[in-house]
């Protein structure tokens, strides 16, 4: 069997698999890939797939299957490229610093640690170096190995992986202050810093507007940001927006297929596709492997809520008669609120399941960095329903709208008791 290797590429936006990977699922999302030189050749219409890699564990001697979801398939590539950023979002620990460059090396130094189905089950993949690249050996698994060996997922299959998502950069910026230090105490967040930066940029911009009223001219004498027209002109001059190339993607079921299956007209089928969203589309490349697909209809089973939702855990001073001391609060910025009582904080994922079943699934869930929310069952269920998870800035409770909902809930309960 042909041997290959998987290497960590810190510059890769998305995991890339080559010809020595077993392609299991095609997402029908064509992508374009360019090299380090943007003026060089561009590979077009490459498929986004789920691939399986066989890894022979040197410690146990057993073969395990490494599943790479939402990877780009390059058929002629002899090795695989793994994106540490994409794996870390799936709670995979990527310790890519070599042992000889580490101050206090341990058994997990220069390794990849993948969690299994249980807490004690984890796979530790030691890394070696070729040149300056961290690598480990993999190969293409056989059908029998894919059906019988243990599976470990390096990347998640939902929600959709978008390497150009600006929320990653925003979360990183919110972690530090203007001097690059971690935030230790709460301040006014990034807003004062952003406004200050815009003011400085606009003061240097050459803004010309001949149609200024007397009031606007007076305000502009103090700052260019005080008038709407000059602020808009300055933003257009100062802010640089990079171009984004998009590739038309197939939407799974086309209008002709829907018209034939449902027995409706072509025009009605086109309007139906325009007004609905197709989720959970799977393309079976190997019919013999179709039984390995996990049954996940959660993103189709529940009602979709096109909102950004906030959540936090409320703690009471006394225990209720039913033994509940906590409550998981879900709310939106327009005042919609739901509360689910709990006995312990670890039951937060059960409250999330009730939210999905009774009300629906939001597109984005914003929360603080509590472990019962950003890790374990809670985060896993968010991924299953294709909900993007966002965390707030440390020591800034006012940035989480659920804090206000908790305050109002306590106030309302106190008034009812009185």
HUTA-V306586 format. One record per helix or strand of 3 or more residues. SS is the DSSP state (2 for helix, 1 for strand). FROM is the first residue (numbers start at 1). TO is the last residue. If there is no record, write none. Layout:
ss:from:to
SS:FROM:TO
SS:FROM:TO
//
This chain:
ss:from:to
1:3:8
1:22:26
1:31:34
1:42:46
1:48:56
1:63:73
1:80:82
2:84:88
2:99:101
1:111:115
1:122:126
1:128:130
1:133:139
2:143:148
1:151:153
2:167:174
2:190:204
2:214:222
2:224:226
2:228:238
2:255:262
2:266:275
2:287:292
2:298:301
1:304:315
1:326:331
1:337:342
2:345:358
1:361:367
2:371:374
2:376:384
1:388:391
2:397:399
2:401:417
//
